[in-house]
Amino acid sequence: MLSHLKIRDLELVVALHEEGSITQAAKRVGISEPAFCKRIQLIERLINVRLFERGHDGVKATNSGLAFIAYATEITTLCLATNSFRIVFREGHPLAARQSATLAEVVKYPWVFFNRSIHPYLHDLILERVAIEQKQATIVHHLSHANQATALLTDDALVAWMIPTEAIHAADHGFVNLPLLDEHIRLETHLATRADNKSRLVSEYVRRFVKQMNLHRSPEQLSLPIA
């Protein structure tokens, strides 16, 4: 069942092991304690292994947990791309004059939001981040497909959550979009492999893939100081 786990799941397990405290581990990864506990319990159900035990002196990994953590720390990842969610709305929206938006600003308006079935982890993470802000999201439409969003933006109060490629398509139809600035809510593309992998084929694939990514990656723009 390891195929059902995400890189983020491994990060959560390692964080709990290293911190020895649910409170500190949840703070480290940027989600609430209930959401953290719920995800750890789900991971244990998926792999059918008890990873941690809670005692008076904190949380400690079981023997099986230590074996799993050793496996998790052998996974090496390369982040190939990081993108922000885009918040999309009509030209008359109050945010239209902004260059970016924070979650605290976006939560003030009703949402056109994606169904949990599309991406359970991101769906739950975003709502958990809202709860941490001590706010509550007003979701008026749930999407099963991205191309439904623009048709549902029927007034100047609504905002829709989209990934960058969807936002570009919406912009072609006259909608405005802003990047969401939140250090925990982001879209990442990772290349993952085991550190002890001895396969020449895998090593060559990784080398060639990274080389191609670097060739197509836009050059970094330096920020010049303004006098």
Backbone torsions as a table, in degrees:
resi	resn	phi	psi	omega
1	MET	NA	3.2	-179.5
2	LEU	-63.0	-23.7	-179.6
3	SER	-65.5	-18.0	-179.8
4	HIS	-85.7	-8.9	-178.7
5	LEU	-84.9	155.7	178.4
6	LYS	-110.9	162.6	176.0
7	ILE	-55.6	-38.1	179.9
8	ARG	-61.6	-34.8	178.3
9	ASP	-62.7	-41.8	178.4
10	LEU	-64.2	-38.0	178.5
11	GLU	-62.9	-40.0	179.8
12	LEU	-64.4	-44.3	-179.2
13	VAL	-63.5	-45.6	179.6
14	VAL	-64.7	-40.1	179.6
15	ALA	-61.1	-43.5	-179.4
16	LEU	-66.4	-39.9	178.0
17	HIS	-63.0	-45.4	-176.0
18	GLU	-73.5	-35.8	-178.6
19	GLU	-83.2	-32.7	-178.7
20	GLY	69.4	13.8	-177.4
21	SER	-149.6	130.3	178.3
22	ILE	-63.5	-40.2	-179.7
23	THR	-59.4	-49.1	-177.6
24	GLN	-71.3	-37.3	179.7
25	ALA	-66.3	-41.8	178.6
26	ALA	-64.1	-40.6	178.2
27	LYS	-64.1	-39.3	-179.1
28	ARG	-62.6	-39.3	-177.5
29	VAL	-95.4	-4.3	172.3
30	GLY	82.0	30.3	175.0
31	ILE	-130.9	168.6	-178.3
32	SER	-73.9	160.0	178.6
33	GLU	-61.4	-44.3	177.8
34	PRO	-59.3	-41.0	179.8
35	ALA	-67.3	-37.7	178.7
36	PHE	-63.5	-49.2	179.9
37	CYS	-60.2	-42.2	-179.1
38	LYS	-61.0	-41.4	-178.7
39	ARG	-70.3	-40.5	177.8
40	ILE	-61.2	-42.4	178.0
41	GLN	-62.6	-38.4	178.1
42	LEU	-66.4	-41.0	178.0
43	ILE	-60.0	-44.4	180.0
44	GLU	-63.3	-37.2	177.5
45	ARG	-68.6	-39.1	-178.1
46	LEU	-64.0	-38.1	-178.0
47	ILE	-100.2	-2.3	177.6
48	ASN	56.8	43.8	-179.6
49	VAL	-140.3	136.0	173.3
50	ARG	-82.5	115.1	-174.5
51	LEU	-91.6	-32.3	-173.4
52	PHE	-135.5	154.0	171.8
53	GLU	-127.7	139.8	-179.2
54	ARG	-102.7	129.9	178.4
55	GLY	-131.3	-171.9	-179.2
56	HIS	-66.4	-27.0	-177.9
57	ASP	-99.5	19.2	176.5
58	GLY	112.2	-162.4	-178.1
59	VAL	-102.1	130.8	179.9
60	LYS	-127.8	145.9	178.7
61	ALA	-73.9	140.7	172.4
62	THR	-73.4	174.8	176.4
63	ASN	-61.1	-40.8	176.5
64	SER	-65.8	-36.8	177.7
65	GLY	-63.2	-41.1	178.5
66	LEU	-62.6	-38.7	177.5
67	ALA	-65.3	-40.7	179.0
68	PHE	-66.3	-41.3	179.3
69	ILE	-63.3	-39.1	176.5
70	ALA	-61.3	-39.7	176.6
71	TYR	-64.9	-45.1	-176.7
72	ALA	-62.5	-39.1	-177.9
73	THR	-74.7	-9.9	175.5
74	GLU	-85.7	-8.3	178.2
75	ILE	-83.7	121.9	175.6
76	THR	-106.8	139.6	-178.6
77	THR	-127.6	148.1	174.7
78	LEU	-120.9	119.5	179.0
79	CYS	-79.1	113.4	-176.5
80	LEU	-86.9	-31.3	-178.1
81	ALA	-158.3	144.2	175.2
82	THR	-131.1	126.7	-179.4
83	ASN	-132.5	153.0	175.8
84	SER	-88.2	150.9	165.8
85	PHE	-61.9	152.9	175.6
86	ARG	-110.9	136.3	176.8
87	ILE	-101.6	119.2	-170.5
88	VAL	-112.9	141.0	-178.4
89	PHE	-160.1	175.2	178.8
90	ARG	-77.2	162.1	-175.4
91	GLU	-61.9	-25.7	-178.2
92	GLY	-87.1	5.6	-177.5
93	HIS	-69.3	146.6	179.0
94	PRO	-57.8	-24.5	-179.8
95	LEU	-85.3	-1.9	-171.5
96	ALA	-60.5	-26.6	-178.0
97	ALA	-87.1	-4.1	-177.2
98	ARG	-84.2	160.4	175.7
99	GLN	-96.5	-19.5	178.8
100	SER	-160.0	172.9	-179.8
101	ALA	-142.0	148.4	174.5
102	THR	-99.4	165.5	179.5
103	LEU	-62.9	-38.0	179.6
104	ALA	-61.8	-31.7	178.2
105	GLU	-77.9	-41.5	-176.5
106	VAL	-67.0	-34.4	-175.6
107	VAL	-70.7	-9.4	177.4
108	LYS	-72.2	-16.0	-173.3
109	TYR	-117.5	154.2	178.0
110	PRO	-67.7	146.1	-171.7
111	TRP	-107.9	146.6	159.2
112	VAL	-104.7	109.8	-166.4
113	PHE	-126.3	153.0	-177.5
114	PHE	-78.7	148.4	177.8
115	ASN	-61.4	149.8	178.1
116	ARG	-61.7	-31.1	-178.3
117	SER	-64.2	-22.6	-179.5
118	ILE	-70.8	-45.6	177.6
119	HIS	-155.2	88.7	-175.1
120	PRO	-55.1	-42.9	-175.7
121	TYR	-64.2	-50.2	-179.2
122	LEU	-64.5	-40.2	177.8
123	HIS	-56.2	-50.3	-178.1
124	ASP	-69.1	-38.1	-179.7
125	LEU	-61.0	-45.6	-178.7
126	ILE	-61.8	-45.3	-179.7
127	LEU	-68.4	-31.6	175.1
128	GLU	-67.9	-38.6	177.5
129	ARG	-64.6	-35.7	175.9
130	VAL	-63.3	-44.1	-179.8
131	ALA	-63.1	-37.5	178.0
132	ILE	-63.8	-33.1	175.7
133	GLU	-75.6	1.2	-178.1
134	GLN	58.2	41.3	178.0
135	LYS	-123.2	177.9	175.7
136	GLN	-138.9	128.7	-179.6
137	ALA	-78.1	139.2	173.8
138	THR	-103.9	102.7	-177.8
139	ILE	-99.3	113.1	-177.2
140	VAL	-97.5	-21.3	177.4
141	HIS	-140.8	133.6	172.7
142	HIS	-104.8	130.6	-177.3
143	LEU	-97.2	140.4	169.6
144	SER	-103.1	-14.6	177.5
145	HIS	-150.0	141.7	-173.7
146	ALA	-61.9	-32.5	-175.9
147	ASN	-70.0	-4.5	176.3
148	GLN	-82.2	-18.8	-168.7
149	ALA	-61.8	-51.0	-174.4
150	THR	-63.3	-33.1	178.9
151	ALA	-67.6	-23.1	-178.3
152	LEU	-92.7	-9.5	177.2
153	LEU	-82.2	75.3	-170.3
154	THR	-91.7	-9.8	177.1
155	ASP	-144.9	173.0	-172.4
156	ASP	-80.1	1.7	179.1
157	ALA	-93.3	-27.0	-172.5
158	LEU	-75.4	148.2	170.8
159	VAL	-129.1	146.7	178.5
160	ALA	-119.4	142.4	176.2
161	TRP	-91.4	127.7	179.3
162	MET	-142.0	157.0	169.9
163	ILE	-82.7	163.2	-173.6
164	PRO	-54.1	-42.8	-178.2
165	THR	-64.6	-36.3	177.7
166	GLU	-69.5	-37.4	-179.6
167	ALA	-65.5	-36.4	177.3
168	ILE	-62.2	-43.3	178.0
169	HIS	-62.4	-40.4	179.1
170	ALA	-65.9	-36.9	179.2
171	ALA	-63.5	-33.0	177.6
172	ASP	-64.7	-19.1	179.8
173	HIS	-105.4	17.0	172.2
174	GLY	92.7	8.5	179.6
175	PHE	-92.9	152.4	179.9
176	VAL	-98.0	146.8	176.0
177	ASN	-141.7	147.8	179.1
178	LEU	-127.6	149.6	172.5
179	PRO	-74.3	140.5	174.3
180	LEU	-86.5	123.6	-180.0
181	LEU	-97.6	102.3	177.3
182	ASP	-153.1	124.0	-173.5
183	GLU	-66.8	-19.1	-178.1
184	HIS	-101.0	-21.3	-178.9
185	ILE	-103.3	104.1	-178.6
186	ARG	-156.3	162.8	179.5
187	LEU	-107.0	120.2	-177.6
188	GLU	-122.5	143.4	172.9
189	THR	-114.1	119.3	-177.6
190	HIS	-117.1	148.4	168.2
191	LEU	-109.3	120.7	-174.5
192	ALA	-119.4	142.6	175.0
193	THR	-154.4	162.3	176.8
194	ARG	-78.5	140.1	-178.3
195	ALA	-64.6	-28.1	-178.1
196	ASP	-94.1	14.2	-179.7
197	ASN	-67.6	124.5	-177.6
198	LYS	-103.7	5.4	-176.9
199	SER	-71.9	123.8	176.6
200	ARG	-67.3	-33.5	-179.5
201	LEU	-63.7	-45.8	179.0
202	VAL	-63.6	-44.8	-179.2
203	SER	-60.7	-42.2	180.0
204	GLU	-68.7	-38.3	178.2
205	TYR	-61.7	-46.7	180.0
206	VAL	-61.2	-44.7	-178.6
207	ARG	-60.6	-47.2	-178.6
208	ARG	-67.4	-39.2	-179.2
209	PHE	-63.4	-47.1	-180.0
210	VAL	-63.5	-38.8	178.8
211	LYS	-61.7	-43.6	179.2
212	GLN	-66.1	-38.8	178.2
213	MET	-62.5	-41.1	-179.7
214	ASN	-67.9	-32.5	179.1
215	LEU	-68.1	-34.3	-176.5
216	HIS	-95.6	-6.8	-179.0
217	ARG	-75.1	138.5	179.9
218	SER	-67.3	142.0	178.1
219	PRO	-63.8	145.4	-179.7
220	GLU	-68.8	139.8	176.5
221	GLN	-97.5	124.3	-179.0
222	LEU	-80.8	139.5	176.5
223	SER	-89.6	118.7	-178.5
224	LEU	-90.6	138.6	178.1
225	PRO	-65.5	141.0	179.2
226	ILE	-101.1	122.9	-178.4
227	ALA	-70.9	NA	NA
